[in-house]
């Protein structure tokens, strides 16, 4: 049965999101809005080891909890063990934007008075309050819809900027890494994020190289970012364009620092876009097999979406594929570096 309570009935909240890094980034706004409305609340956030550093500078989050679902989290006994540990924290409200079977099962076993999730979630019976998952709304607002489980959040049409508190050591480290990697003008940095977990979402490597060369001609400092797994791709682009390759060299909180000081981010439909949104970095997002209609477009104040709307084959699906079903990858090959260069001056 669905029913609403006051947010002030609770003081110890747990948000659970163990999905991709981008999904975690898009759900930190839940914590931020709770803290804005209820400053004396305690907010814990359960996430994966990969995403944990992203949460470090988020002022609204009081405690970061780790769930290593690849190892400890696979068996029922390990899920119950984790639930017992969480139950001991005295959590009285759980908000779960992750719809997976495993996180719903974990939510079920955690002792908590009030549990909010989506109607479409696996095992949705575990939730006291079930909220509609709105497919075609931006994911930030879609996640914030879960706050409608409280009387104080009947109308969610806007949200507050995420408050951040960066560590002085990390701030200095990022500056030093940039200088050590040949970035001489810290006020002219453009970040390039060429990789994705889904290969068809990656814009052509040759296009990224051509774009970086054009940006260099405009005296921008190019920094290529990604994870350790993206290093070789980033290195090829960096080598061909005399740019700085920082893939695998920065934690996620340090990447937030880098983006907060960048003039622009140019990225595929991937997690760096959502990191840029947290720090409000101007963004150009390149869509191929996917589409912003699924709710994963940029959220910065200044942004531009680059896509080919003349193809009847797109979008493939919400994530894209590892191989183009038609064998052409035209959704990406048809987008040229000049298409992006035309938009850059309008944004920055």
N, C-alpha and C positions, 0 to 999 in steps of 0.2 A: 504493500500500500504506500502511495506517495503522500508525504506530508512535509510541511516546512517548519523549521525552528528558527529562532533568532541566533545570529552568529555569536551573540554575547552569552548564549547558554554554554559556550565551549571556550576553553582556554588553551587546549593542547591539541594542535592540528597535525595531521600527517598527510602529505601529498605523495602519491606513488606514481612514478613514471620511469620505467626501465626500457623504454623503446629507443629509437635512434637519437643521436645527439640533437638533431634539429627538433625532434618532438619534445625533448626535454627543455630546450631553449624556449619553445613556444608555450610551455606550461609554467614557467617561472612567474608569469603575470598573475597566476592564481594566488601565489604566495604574496606578491606585491599588493594586490587588491585587498586581501585579508588584513594585512598589516596596516594599510592605509585606514581601513574601516575600524579595525580592532587593534590598536597599537600595543596593548598589553598581552596580546596572544603570544604563545610559543608555537613556532612552525618548524616541523621537521620535514625533510624531503628525502625519500628513499629512491635511489637511482643506481645505475651501474658504475663500476670503477672507471670506465671510459668517460662518463659524463660528469663525474663528481667534481672535477676541478672547475667546470663551468659555473657551479653553484657557489664557489668560494666568495666571490665579491658581491653576491646578491644580499643586500642588507636585510631584506625581509626574512631570510631563511636563518633560523637560529641553530639548526643542527642538520648536518649532512650525514645520511645513513647509506651504507653500501650494501647492495644486493648483487652478488656475483652469480647471476643466473646461469652462466655457462658451466659452472662447476657445482657450487653448493646448492644451487636452486633447482636442480632438475628433478629430484625425487620428492615424493610426498612427505617423507620424513623430514627432509631438509626444509621444505616449505613450512611445516609445522614448527620446526625448531626456530626458524626466523620469525614466525608469527608469535611464538612464546616470548622471544626477546623484545619484540615490538610491544607486546601487551604489557610488559613490565614497565614501559615508559609512561604509562598513565594516559595514553592517547584517548581522547573522547570524541574526536571527529576525524574521519578519513575521507579524503577526496581523491578519486582515482580516475584521471583522464585516459589511462591506458586500458584498452578494452580486451586485453588478452586473457585467455583461460587461466594462465598461471598467476597473474596479478589479481584477478578476481578471486581465485582460490586462496591466495595469501590474505586478501582482504577479509575473506570469510572467517579465517582462523584467528585473526587479530581481534582481541577483545576491545570493543569500542562502541559507545552508545549510538553514534550516528555515522552512517556510511553513505556517501554520495557517488554515483557513477552514471554511466550512460544506459539508456534503455536497450541499446544495441550491443552492450558488452556481453561477453561470455559469462555465464552463470549470473545473470543480472538479478537473480533472486536474493543475492547477498546484500544488496543495497536497500537501505530504508527509503532513500529518495532517488528516483531514476529520472534523468533529464534527457530530452531528445537530442540526438547527435545530428547537427545541421550540416549536411554534406557540403553545401555550396557557400558556406560562410567562412571568412578567414579563420584560420585555426586558432589564433589568439582569442577571438570572440567566441569561437566554438568551445574552447576550454573554459572561458569565463562564464559560459552558460551554466556550468556546474554550480556556480555560486548562487544560482536561482533556487538552490536548495535552502537558502536562508531568506527570511522575510525582507531583509534589508537590500536585497539585490533583485528587485522585480524587473527593472529595466536596465539592460547593459548595452549602452550605445557608445561608450568611450571607456578609456582606461588610463591609468596614470603611468608616467614614465618610470621604468625600473630604477630604483635607487641602488647605486653601486659604491663599494668601498674597496679600492684597489690597495694592495700591499705595496709599501714604498720600495721594498726589495725587488718586487716584480716590475714596478715602473722603471726602476733603474736598469734592471736586466734587459728589458725590451729595448730600451734606448741603446744599450751597449751592443746587443746582438745586431741591431740595425747598422750601427757604425762599423762593427767588425765585418759585416757582410757588404760593405761598400756603399751604404746609403748615406750620402753626404748632406742632402737637404731633407730634413725630417718633415718639412712643411709641404713637400711635393709627392708624398707617397700615394701610390695607387696599388691596392691589393688585388691580386688575381688568384681565383680559386678554380683550377681547371678540372678537378676530379669529382667523382661521385661514386657512391656504392653501386649504382646501376649504370652500366656502361653506355647505354643509349642516351642517357641524360647528359653525357659529356660532349660539349662542343668540340669540333675538330681541333686536334692539336696544332695543325698547321695554321688554322685560323687564329688560335691564341698567340702563336709566334708572330704572325703578321700584325696582329693588334698591338702586341707589346712593342714591336719595332716602331709602329706609328706613334705610340705613346712616348717612347724614348725621344723621337724627333720633336715632340712637344715639351721636352725637358722634364717629364715626369719620372719619378723614381719608382721602378717596378719591383714589387715584392710578391713572390709566388708562394702561396700558403697551401697547406694540406696536412694530412697525417703522415706517419712514417710509411704507411702502405702506399702513399702517393709519391714517394720521394723520386723514383725514376722518371715518372711523367713530368713532375715539376722540374727536375734537373735538366731534362732535355729542353724544355721551354726556356729555362734560365740560361742554359749554355748558349742557345741560339740567339738570345737577345741581350746578353750581358746584363742580366737581371739578378736579383738576390733570391736564392731558394731557401725559404725558411720552413719547408715542410718537415714535420717531425721534430722541429727545434723548439716549439712553443707549446705549453699547456693551453688548455682552452681559456683559462682566465687571462693568460698572457696574450692570447689571440684577441680577446676582447680589448685589451689595452692597445694592441697594434691597430685594430680597426677603429677604435675611438680617436686615434690620431691620424687616420688615413683620409685623404680627400675623397676617395671613392673605392668601392668594392665592385669588381666585375666577376660574376660567378654563374655556374650552372644552377639549376634548381636543386640546391643542396644546402646542408646545414650552415655554411658560412653566411648565407643570406639572413638566417634567423639570429645568428650572433650579431651581425651588423645591425639588425633591428633593435636589439637590446641597447646598443650604444648610439643608435640613430645615425649611423654612417650612410651617406648617399650611396645608392645601390643600383647597379644594372644587373638584372637577372635574365638569363638566357633559357628559354623554355623550348624543348624539342618534343619528345614523346609525351610529356606531361603538360599540365595546363594550370594557370592560376585559379581556374574555376574550382579546383579541389581544395582551395584554402591555404595554399603554401606560397603565396606571393610575398614580395617584400613588405615590410611594415615601417621602414624609415620614412621620415617626412618627405624626403626627396628620393624618387626612384623612377626607373623606367623598365618596362618589360619588353624584351625582344623575342618575337615569335613569328612564325609563318602561319597566318590564319587562312591560307588558301588551300590547305591540304585536308582532304576529307578523311585521311587515315589517322589524324591526331585529334584528341589524345589517345594513346594506346590504352593506358590505364593509370591508376593513381601513382604508381611507382616507376613506370617505364619497364624496359626489358634489358637483358644483357646483350641480346642480338635483335636487330631490327626485324620484325616479322616479315617485312616486304623485301629485305635485303638492300634497301636503298639509303636509309638513314637521311632521307631528303629533308626531314624536319630540322636537321642541324646543318647539313651541307649547304642548304639554300640560304643560310644566314651568314652574311659576309662581315669582315672586320669594319668595312665602311659603314654598315648599318649601325654599328655601335659607336664609331667615332662621331657620327652625326649627332648623337645624343649626349656625348660627354660634356660639351661646353654648356648645354642647357641645364645640366645637373650640378656641375661644380663651378 
